[in-house]
Amino acid sequence: MAIQEGDVIRLNYIGRIEGEIFDTTIEAEAEEAGIKNPKKEYAPIVVRVGSNHVIPGLDEALVGKEIGEDYEAEVSAEKGFGPHDPKLVESVSTNNFREKPKPGMRVQTGEREGVVVNVVGKRAVIDFNHPLAGQTLTYTFNIEGIVEDVEEKAQGFIKLFSGRDMDLVFADGVLTVTLPAGINYDKRWTMSRGVVVYQIFEYLEEVKEVVFVESFKRPELPKEEPVEVAAEEPAEAAAEEPAKEPAKEPAKKPAKKTAKKQAEE
């Protein structure tokens, strides 16, 4: 069965630049290439074909392919991460940095992220282009199957844009998503939340309402450690000890007689 535009699929891929792997969904490949990210979950991604869920060149290559077959596609810079734009290379004062800038350092100004490519005197040159801009890419990929389940589709869209798996339930047209604790401190989620809702309504006609639920559990109090009480000695042991004599009160000294008293005597 050939894949068509609009199908939601499970996709495995390996992306290369001049034969070197820069991204993959396959853990063994990432480990062998020395790019494994311990915080990343390696698994097929869920994408909707024709919706730019992957770069345009790869998205186009998915159409007409068969499930379970291995394919390869070459992607030009224009259909990859874009051409390298010289206007996005800027020079700024080193006084704007909290620490001394050096080539290779990643920096962020507002919503833009770039990398320091050179430092000349008191000026740092920052490239705000995508790190892969201007590069020709090669992808090998395999379509594992078509996704039909609404919950799996929604979960796939959420993870694609937020990078997280979330507990969710779909019933009677309502998709209820339980948000992880502390999610509001996640900048990526803050920026992608609206996109996630749009994608769900745009591509999942079955969903009539999206409900986000925040749940807070009362923290457990630390358990009190039991107080250790010294055990009483057995009566037999106490009997073996010699009886102690009661302490004697010190003898009272006779009171001194006054001169008047002595005269009377």
Order of alpha helices (4+ residues) and beta strands (2+ residues): beta-beta-alpha-beta-alpha-beta-beta-beta-beta-beta-beta-alpha-beta-beta-alpha-beta-alpha-alpha
